[in-house]
């Protein structure tokens, strides 16, 4: 489907034509491990579901269309998708990652790929200048990895500016676009080479699957990622691919409601007793507000807050909320809250975590699509308990 069609149209129709055999509006799930070939020594379009499957291929076509890319590879999780990108590198290659980084990505770089032979640096902050300085310290720079907005502090990076710095060094740029989703932000249009998603989150939207995806701007940048998908086999099942594609159909309308609710929720948090600071890119005084306004459609559904009472205050909040579930993940229709210090970023050494601004009292809210007044009242009564 043409990129000239609207986002909502692509989400519903790309890779999702009615079944030609029976005319069903919803494409079928191809629950098969292998495919019968029509004659000896002649492969059909599909041979084995680790290599390709019609249901997964339809999902990949849709996700590529939403990000404005040429191709997509779907994976069994966001971490499997991330690993496939890092596996395209060779020992001795250099990687620069952002300063505020998802804990799982930090763990992968520090505990797997440093041992494997990658040279890893972290930008001192989110500026293009900080990325340039980190790249200059590498003997063989090959990849820049960034998040924007970041997890969990919701910092913003000027993707276009960092891409320009990276290209001057001959580096690829990969952007974790999980927090924004392709509805709010499309990094490939800003110069990035690869986009990674944990499709578990906003793309799936219903907390019922685990998945990941890599989308490329140019076909040649997908070749090694596809090889990793085929060789290592970290693929989603056809059923998970089908569920994810079903979730994607409503992404646009869900993201609008997530953003509406997050804006009201973040503003209300600012006035609550026991809340020291609220992090949300939609605030005019947020340090990344101007960048977010320029490269995002809206400001997202994620909010973070530092509670004045530290861990005891977090415990009080967790044990008294009624509509916010306490758990890992984000991006579902239901609201979730998490404690990064003991959950998503527990793999960071305490001193490193604190240096990055992730305090013991930091709480991350994934604001769902419930009635927002109920969500605000829920947190207010929990903090007063």
N, C-alpha and C positions, 0 to 999 in steps of 0.2 A: 504493500500500500504506500502511496506517495507521502513523503514527509510534508507535503503541502496540505494534507488533510488535518483536521483538528485533533488535539490530543485525545479527547474523549472518543472520537471516532476510531482512532488507531487502537486505543485500549480495548475496544469492543470487537473490532473487525480484523486487525492484523493477525494473520496466522489462524484465523477462526472462521473460515468460510463454512457454510453448511456442508454436512457430510454428503459427498456425491453419490454414495451407494443408496442411501435411504432418505436423504433430504433433512435429516435432523438438524435443527438450528444450532444445537450444542454439539461440537465435534466429539466423537467417541474417545474413550480411553483405550489405548492399545496395550493391554496387560499381557505382554508376551515377552519372553526372553530371546526368542530367535524367530527368523523369518524364512519360510520355504522359498527356495530359488527355483526359477522356471526351467533352467537347463544346466547342464554340466559346465563348470568353469565360467559361469557368467553370473556376476553379482547383481542383484536387484538394487533398488534405491536404499534398502535397509537389509542388513545381514544379521546383526546381533545388537541387542538393546543397550549394551554398554557403549557401543560405537554411535548408534543413532536410533531414535525411536520417533514415530510420527507425532506422538503427544508432546514429547520434549522438544522436538524441532519446531512445533507450532508455538510453544511458549517462547523459545529463543527468537523466533521471528518477531513476535509481539514486543518483547523487551528491547530488541535492537531498534525497532521502530519508535518506541517511546523515548529512548535516549538519543535518537538521531544517529545511531551507529550503523555500520555495515554488517556486523555479525555479532552473535552472542553465544556463549557457552554456559549452560546451566550446571550447577553443582549441588551436592548434597547438603552443603551449609555455606555460610559466609566465610568461615575459616578455610574450607576446602577451596573456595574461589580465590581467596587471598593467597593461599599456598601455591595454587597453580601459577599465579603471576610471579611469585618469588622463585619458583622452580624454573622459570624461563631464563634465569640468570646463572652465572657460573661462579665457582669459587674465585675470590679475589675481586669480584665486581663490587661496586659501592652503591649503597642505598642511603638516601636522606629521607627521614620521616619527620612528621610534625611534632611539635613540643607537647601538645595535648592529644594523646593517642589512645584509642581503645585498648584496654588492658590485654585482650586476647592477641591483638596484633603486636603489641610490645613483647608479650611472652614468646610469640612465634619468632620474632627477630632476635631477641636476646638469648633464648634457650635452645633454639633450633638452628637458625641460619647463621648466627655468629659462629657456632661450633662447626657448621657446615662449610664456612669459609667466606661468607659475605662480610664486607666492611660496612658497618652501620654507623650513621651519625644522626643526631636529632637537631633540628633547627632550634635556635635559642628562643624564638618566638614565632609568631605567625606571619611575619613580614616577608616580602620577597627578598629583602636584603639578608635576612637571617638564613633563608634557604641558599642564597648565593654563597654566603660565608661557609656554610656546612659543605656545599658541593666543592668548594675550593680546597677543603681539607682532605678530600678523597683522592687516592691515586688513580682510580679507574671508575669514575662515576657513571652509573648506568640507569638508575631509576630514582624518581622522586615519588614518595607516597604521602598523600595528604588527605585529611578529612576537613570538611567545611559544610555545615557547622561541626565542631568537634564534640567528642564524647569524653567527659560529661559536661564540660564547662561552656559549651556553645560559643567558642571563639570562632571568628571568621577569617578565612584566608582569601586573598585576591587571587583566584585561580588563574586568571588570564596573565597576571604579572608573574606568578611563579612559573607558569608554562614558558614564558619568554625567557626567564632565567635558565630554566632547565634545557630548553632548546639550544641556547648558546653553548651549553656544555655537551650537546649531543645526547641528552638523556630523555627517556620516556617519562611521562607523568601518568600516574594512576591515582584516581580519586575515589575514595570510599564515599559514595553518595547515599548511604543508607538513611541518614537522618533527614535528608531533604526529599528523597524520592525524585524520580524524573519529572513529576508534575511540578515541583517547585524549582528545580535546578537541573540543568543539563551541561555537565562539565565538558563534554566533547565539543560543544559549540563554543566553549571558551578556550579551546586549544589543547585539552587533555587528550591523551592517546587511549587510555583505558579507563573504564568505570567499573567499580566493584559494588555489588549490593549484597547485603544479607537480606535475601528475599523473605526470610522469616518475618521481617518487620512490616513496614508500611505496604510493600507490594503485595504480600499475602493478606495482611490486614486483619486476620481473624484468630491469630494465636493457635492455629491448628496444623501448621507445617513447619519444617525446618528446611531451608534452602539457601542457595547463593547463586550469583551470576556474575559473569564478566562480559562487558560489551566493549567492542573496539571501534575506533573511528576509521581505521584502515584495515583491509583484509590481511595484510602482511603481519600486522601486530597481533592477530588472533592465531596465527599458525602454530606457534609453540604452546599457547594456552590450550588450543584444541588437542594438540598432541598429549598434553598432560591429562586432559579430560579422558581421552581414549586409553592412554597407557596406565594411568593410576586408577581410573574407574570410579572416582568419587562423584557419582551422578545421582540425581533425584529419581525416585521411582515414577513411572507414568502417572500413578494416582496423585502423587504430590505435585507433579507438573500440572495436572489437570486442575487440582484445587487452587494452585497459585494463579493459573490463568483465569479462573473464576473470580478470584479476589481482585485481580488487576482491573477487571471490567468496571469496578466501582471506585477505583483509586482517586479519580478527580473529585468526586463528590465527597468522599471520605476526607480527603486532605483539606478541602474547604472548611469542613466542620471541625477537624482537628485544629486548624489555625484559628478559627473563630473562638473556640473554647480556650485555647492556650493563651490568646491575647487577653481575654477577660480574666482567666485564672491567674496569670502572672501579675496583672495589675492588682488584683485582690490580695495576693500574697504579700505584696509590698507593704500593705497596711496592717498585717497581722502581727500581734505580739509574739515574740519568740523567733521571728525571722530576721536575721541580720542582713542578708543580701539576697537578691533575686537575679538570676542570670537568664536573660531572654533577648534575642537579637531584635525583637520588635520595639524595644525601648529606645527612644531617641538618644539617651545617654549611654547606651551600650557601645563599647569601643569599636565593634564591628558593624554597627547599624548601617552605615553608609554603604559598606561593601555588600551586606545582605540585601539592601534595597536595590542595588544595582544588578546583582547576579542571581537573585532569587525572585520568584513570583510573589511569595509571601514568606512569613518568618518561621513557619514550622509549628509542630505540635509538641516540642520538647521544652521543658522548663526545669531549671535547677535552682536550688535555694540552700543557703547556708543557715542552719539553725543555731541560735545563740547557746543552747544548752548542750551541744556536742552529742555524744553517743546516747546519754540518757534521754535527751529530747527526741532523738530519732526513734529510740525504742518506744517512747510514749506515743509518738505519731503512728508508728507501725501497728501498735497494739490497740489503737482506738479508732482508726479509719474504718469506714463501712463500705465505701464504693471504690476506693483504691486498693487493689490487690498488691501485696508485697511480693515481688518476685523479679527474676531476671527477665530480660527482653524488653521490647517496646513496640510501638507502632500498631497495636491491635485496637479494635473498636472499643475495648474496655480499658479503663484507666489503670495504670500500674505505677508503683513507686519502687525505687531501689536505693540502696546505700552503696555508692561506688566503692568506698573504702574497703568494704567487706565482700563485695560481689564482683562487679565487672572489672574493677581495678585492684583486686586483692593480690594479683601477681606482681604488682609493683612493690619494691621495698618501701617501707614506711617513709624513710627520709626522701626518697625519690618522689613518692606520691605527694608528700607535703610540699616539696619544692615546686611541684607542678600545680599547686593550688587546690588539690583534692583533699580537703580537711575531713576530720572525723564527723563533723556535723553536716556534711554535704548530702543532700537528698536530690535524686533525679526523678522528675515526674514525666511520665508519658501520658499526656492528657488525651483521654478518649473522646467519644462522641456522645456521651450521656448529656443530660441537661446540666449546663455549666453551673447554675446556681446550686445544684445538689453537690457538685464536686467542691465548690468553694466552701459551702457550709460544712461539708464532711471534714475538710482539713482544719477549718477554724475550730470546730468542736473538739477535734482530736488534740490540737495544740493546747486547748484550754482544760483538757481533762485532768 
